[in-house]
Amino acid sequence: MKQKLFILMMGFLLFACEGEEINPTGMGTAIRLTAQIEGMRTRLSGSTWEKGDAIGVYMKLNNAPLDSSAPEQNVRYIYDAETGQFKAKNDKETIFFPFTGETVDFIGYYPFREIVSGFTIPIDLSVQSKQSAIDLMYADNVTNVSQSNSEVVMSFSHQLSRIVFQVEHYRGFELEDLSVIITDVPTTGSFDLTSGNLTVEAATTDVACCINDDCTLAEAILMPGTDLTGSDLWFITNEGAEAYKVSLSSFFTSESLSPSTQYSFNATLHTDEVLVENDSTNIEPWTTTTLDTFTAERTTEDPPMIKGSRSDPYTVAQAMEHQNKADVWMVGYIVGAFDGTINKFVTDTTGQVRSNVALADNKDETEITLMLPVNITRAAIKDALNICDNPFNINRAVMVRGDLESYYSVPGMKNADDYHFLE
């Protein structure tokens, strides 16, 4: 009996070697996932999907609700630029169709979140510096499919609205610094993956548009349904010395922003005013919008300040309270560093601690709970900030830009990508 069983197993293995790969027990064919984006190109770089973009994928039984019974939940699939397909992080996380041949539906969203609580994605548009991190997209077009066709083509649609300004100076001056601020807009809400419904919270704040490197393009992703009749648009340049302001009520008369819609404008900065014209040829064919020309008068009013911007950085205490903010500025004194653990604070400039610095609101701070560790990995920033090679940095005030997130299991900053000493 054992000999017969052995022969059967060997035959099965030989067949598998010549045919398709053996899939794990209870699983059918692995999905082959591709995804397209409806409508506009969304990033300042001008591309669609970019290498490393990650989506969250759910597989549920056909016509079943998306709930805890779904066979696959929030699986990360990463875009492979070479093949044009999305692939699981590793073989272990690959999604397989049910081995039984049951038909299934797929739901996806972008950008991927490690943790999704209750199938609801929180939305926060207050920081616009990384547009790809807030450009919420959703796909629910793949239904009633099975392993008989392993190709899964998901179609993602933008759930939010977008405003783009092409900016230039009428004399052809290069703008070395530019801030574009939209005031009094809602920035928080949530998206329900089970229904595809967006909920927007009523509270409003000012947002700073994302600006490209040569200060010629500004863009903001906003909540659909936003009423801009009570908002102002600011262009601020020359280190805050020149400011232009326009009431958006003269432009968005009564219409609220539509979902999946891009609004594009050309803005020319003049000596005493800024002329903004609708660029109708640049409105992407999601939804056609008709917008008017308007001008913004030069003003001596103080422009709005965006917390976490270079002009209004977080203090150390504020940074501790506002964790999970990406690409923001903070200011503090370099008081030392941490040697492998938050409990080993050092000021020894002859040591080997170059991967971080400790910032505090006060010089000569010795209380660890009042310090914030800043992780530095970029070579140029590490060379400039670390206390081993720069002992004179101790008690020196510095502004650092990065992501406020836990470091050494306490409030901290990671991914520092810029700095500026306050002389």
N, C-alpha and C positions, 0 to 999 in steps of 0.2 A: 504494500500500500504506500509506504514511504517512498519507494522507488518510483511508482507511478506519479506521485505528487511532485517529485523532483523533476521528472521528465516534463510534466505539464508546465511547471514554473520556468524551466529552461526554454521551452518552446515559446512561452509568452515573452520572455526577455529578448530572445532572438528576433521575434516579430517586432518588438518595440524598437530594437536597434535599427531595423530596416525601415520602420515607419515613423509615426509621430512619437514625440517624447511622452513619457509616462507622466501623467498629472497626479497630484496628490489625491488620496482617497476622498470621494465625495465632491470632487471638483471636475468641471468639464474643461472646455477650451479656454485658454487665457484670452482676455480681450485685447484688441489692437485699437488703441485710442488716438484719434486725431480730433482737433478742435479748431473751429474758426470763430472769428470775432465779427459780429454784425456792425456795419457802419464804420465810424471814423478810426483813424490811427490815433492812439491815445497818448503817446509819450513824446516828450520833447525831442527824443532822438529820432522820431519819425518812423519807427518800426511798428510791427504788430506784436506778435509774441516775441519775447526775447529769451535768449539762452538762460536757463535756470528758472524761468517763470513756473510757478507751482499752482495747481488747482486742487481743490478738494472734491472727491468723487464719492457718491453714494450709489449703491445698487439695491433696489428693492424689488419684490415680486410685482409682476404686472398688476396694475390697478389697486395695489395695496397702499395704505398710507405710509408716508415716511415717518417711521417711529423706531423704537428700540428693536423691533423685529427685523429690520432691514439686514440682509446677509452681510453687506459691506457698508461701513460708515466712516466718512471723513478720511478716505485713503488719499495720500498725497501722490499725485502724478506730476512729473517734472518734464518741461519741454526740452526736447533734444533737437537743437537747431540743425544738426546734420541730417537727420531722418525726417524732420517735420512732424514727428509723433510725440505724444506724451508717454512717459514710461514711469513705472513705479520706482521708488527709491532703491529697492532691491527685490530679488525674486520672491522673498518671503511675503512681501506686501502686494504682489501682483494679484489683480482681481480675476477670478475664473467664473465663467458661467456655471450655473447649477448643472451638476453631472446628470441629473434626472431629465434635463431637457426643458424644464419650466421656463416660461418667458419672463423677462424682467424689464424694469425701467431704470434709467440712469438720471441722476441729478448732479449738477456740478456748480461750483462757485469759484470765484477768483477775487482776491488773492488768498492763498491757503492759510488757514489758521491751525496751529497745533491743537488748540482746545476750542471746541464749539459746544456751548452749553445749551441743552434743550433745543437743538436745531435752529438756534437764533444767533445771528452774527451782529455784534455791536458795531456801530459806525461812529467814527470821530473824524471830522474833516477840519479840525482846528489847526493842524499842521499840514501844510500843502507842499513841503519841500520834496517829498518823494511821492509823486503822483501815482506810480504803480502800486504803492502800498494802500491807497484809498480808492482806487478805481474799481468799485464793486461791479462784478459781472455775474450772470446767472444763466444756467442752461438746464432746460427740462424737456428738450425736444426728442430725446431717444426713448421710445416706449415699445413694449411688446416685441422684444428681440430675444434671440436665444443663440446657443452655440452653433447653430447651423450657419450663422454668418457672424464671424468674430469681429467684424469691423464696426466700431462704435464711433460715430462722427457727431460730436457735440457742437451745438451752435450757441455761443455765448453772446448775450446782449448786455449792454451797459445799463445799469439801473439808476445812475445818477445823471446830472447835467454838467455841462462843461462850458466855460467861457475862455476865449483865447484872444489876446491882444498882440498884434504885431507892432512893435514900437520902434520909432526912429526919431532923430532930431532933425528939424527942418534945415539946419545948416550942415547936416551930415556929421555932426560931432559923434564920437564914440562915447557911449554912456558907460562909465566905469563902475557906477553903482546905481542901482534902481530898485525901488520898492513900489509895488502896486498893491494897494489895500482896498478891500471891499468891506464896508462896515455893516454891522447889524444883520447878520445872516445866521440862520440855524445851522449848527454843525454836528449835532449828535442825534442818534436815532438807532434803529435796529432793523434787521432784515430777517424775515421768517422763511427758512428754506422749505418748509412743508407747504406753504401756500404761495410763495413768491411775492409776499406783500411787504412793503416798506413802511415803517413807522417813523415819523420825524418828531423830535421833541421841540417844544415851543421856544426854549431859551435861545437867545442870539448872542453872537460875539463878532469881533472883527477878524478877518482872515487876510493873511499876506499871500499873494499869488506866488506860484513857483516861477522863478526867473531862470532863463538859460544863461550860459557862461558869458556870452557877449552882450547881455542885457537887451536883446532885441525881441524876445518872446516871453510873454507872461501868460500863465494859465491858472485857472482855479476850477476845481471840481466842487459843485454845490449840490444841495438837496433839491430834487425836483419838487415843484410846488412852492418854491421860495418866491416871495413877493418882494421885488427889489425897489418898489416905489418909495420905501422909507430908507433906502441905503445910499451911501455916497461912495464914489470911486476916487481914489487918491493915487497920483503919480508923484513919487518923492525921489529926488536925485540930488547930486552934489552934496553928499553927506548930510542930507536933511535941509540944506540951505534953500532949495527950490521945491516948492510943493504946488500941485495943481489939483483942483477939486471940482467934481461935478455931481449933481444930484441925479441919481439914476431914475428918479421919477420922471425926468424929461425924456427918458429913453424907453424904459419898460413902463408904459403908462398904466396898464391894468393887468397885463398878462403875467402869470406866474411861470416859472421855468418848467419846461416839459422834460420828462424823462427821456433818456437815450438821445438827447439833442445837444448839438454843439453850436455855440454862438461865437462867430469870429469877427474881429474888427481890426482895422488899421488905425494906429494912434501915432500922430506926429506931434512931438513936443516943440512948441514955439517959445519965444522969449517971454511972452506975457500970457499965453494960453496954450492949451493942448487941444488939437482938433482930432476928433475920433470919428472915423467913417466906417460904416458897415461894409464889409467885404463879402458881397453876396456870392461871389464865385467860390469862396472858401467854406461856405456852409455845407457840411457833409450831408449826404442824402438820407439821413435818418428821418428828419422832419424839417421841412422848409420853413424858415422864419424870415420875416421882413422887418428890418430894423432901420431906424433913422440916423442921420448924421447929428452929432452934438459937439459942443465945445466945452472945455473946462477952464474956468478963469483962474489965473494965478492968484494965490491967496497967501495972506500973512498969518492965517490961523495955524495953531500947532497941529501937526498931523497926528493921526492915531498911532499908538504904540502897540506893537504885538509882543506879548510876553513870550520870552524864549528867543526873540530875534536878537541880532547883533546890537541893535540900538536899545534894547530893553532885556538884557539877559537875566536868567534865573539866578538868584543867590543860591548858596549851598543849601540853606534851610528850605527854600522854595523848591529846589530840585529834588530834595528828599520827599517832598509832599506831592510832586507831580511826576511820578515815575510813569513809564510806558509812553513817553513823548519822544518821537523820533526827530533827529536832525535839528536839535535846538542848542542854543548858546547858554552857557552858565559862566559865572564869574566867581573867583575865590582866590585865596592865598595858598600857594604850595607850602605845606607845612611838614611834608615828609613823604613816606611811602609805606606799603605793606609787604612784608616778606612772606608770601605764600598763604597768609591767613589774616583775617581782619583783627585777630587778637595779637598780632605781632607787628605793631607800628614801629617804624624805624626812622631815624633822622641821620643815620650813618651814611655820609656821602662817599665813603670808601668801599661800600658794599657792592653787591651785584644786582640790586633791585632796579631794573630798567623798564619793566613792563607796566608800571603804574605810578601814579602820584596821588597823594592825599590832599584834597582841597578843603579849606575851612573858611568861614566868614570872617574870622579874626586871626591876626598874626599870632604866632607862638601858641596856637591852640594845642592842648594836650589831651583833651577829652575825646576819645575815639568816637563816641556816639554823635559828636558834632562835626565829624569829618565825612567826606564823601570820596570813595575810591574811584579814580578814573583809569580805566584800562586803555593803554596805548600800544597799538600794534604796528602802525605805519612807521617805517624807518625814520622818515624825516621828522615826524612829530616826536617820536621816542628820543631821537638824538637831541632835540631842542628842549624837552621838558624833564627828562629823568634827572634825579638829583645826584646820581653817581658821577656823571660826566659834567654836570652843571651845578656844583655845590652852591653857587651864588643864587640859584633859583629858590632856595629856602626863604620863605616869607615874601616871595615876589608875587604880585597880583597878576593873574592871567585869565583870559577868557578862552573857553574851550567849547567846540561844537561837537556834538555826538548824540547818541541815543541814551535817554535816561532809562536804565533798567538795572535789575539786580546784579550785583557783582560782589563776590565773596559773601553771598547770602544776605547782603544789606543793600539799601538804596545806593545806586552807583551810576556810572556812565560807562558805556562801551562804544566801540566803533568811532572813537574820536578821529575826526578827519580835518580839523582846522584849529588854529589857535591864534591868540593875539595877546602879547604882553602889554600891560597897562603901565607905561613909564611914568 
